[in-house]
């Protein structure tokens, strides 16, 4: 993951490309997990209607 | 970090749009049913106030002593605007989270070429995150009995992971054997079976629950199709250097 400029975009090595995509996917999983699966009471209460509406296992 | 940045841009826009639309859909289709169910819930819970699930102790989130009681010591948004605002926030934030996953995984498979291909990717997301876990753990209304939360979360996550892997084997590999394995992986969690409560008795009417299951499933479908289509439409603007191989999917 170097700081390649746009000119190097096309040549970004496939390994670096995969790592960046994996990081983006992990970030997404973290966000969903925090909002949808947190056992913290405050997060749960704030997202209560959302969790039910998305059929996440809630209480 | 250009690829990472591009994924985040596309995901942020797609997630924001789909999350806003989802909030509007939920406000009409699902939230009124949740509020109605809560009236049965508080009627059945008696003096305990807003008590979710079976009255038995042990059904608690953080290992606190008594059952699971909302609105006690922990903060909760006030009903009305504040509560809706947090629902909107949760929709947008997780919309971006789902979009990050969708865009990152689709880029690994070559990228979404256009909005129509995006619909197929969106449908895959719907099958993975709504249909498959919903077969074993249908959307629940407040006040409905359910098995242990941790066990359900484990089953939910395992089912989502298995369905995603199975769909990838079927759609992204051109091999009959891998397709068969993919089907087996998708079916497996349902043979194991989702954790179920000891009793399904509830004060919530069956018609209300049925309406809720339909509303949740359809709003999720619209959310995912929109998410995929927007991500597919935006991709060309942000990934100009890394064209999607045409015809890789759909």
Interface residues (C-beta under 8 A of the other chain):
Chain A: X1 X3 X4 X6 X9 X10 X12 X16 X17 X18 X20 X21 X22 X23 X24 X25 X27 X28 X29 X30 X31 X32 X35 X36 X37 X39 X40 X41 X42 X44 X45 X46 X47 X48 X49 X50 X51 X52 X53 X54 X55 X56 X57 X58 X59
Chain B: X1 X2 X3 X4 X7 X8 X11 X26 X30 X31 X34 X52 X53 X59 X61 X62 X68 X70 X71 X74 X75 X76 X77 X83 X86 X87 X89 X90 X91 X93 X94 X96 X97 X98 X99 X100 X101 X103 X104 X105 X107 X108 X130 X133 X134 X137 X138 X139 X140 X141 X142 X146 X149 X152 X153 X156 X157 X216 X219 X220 X241 X242
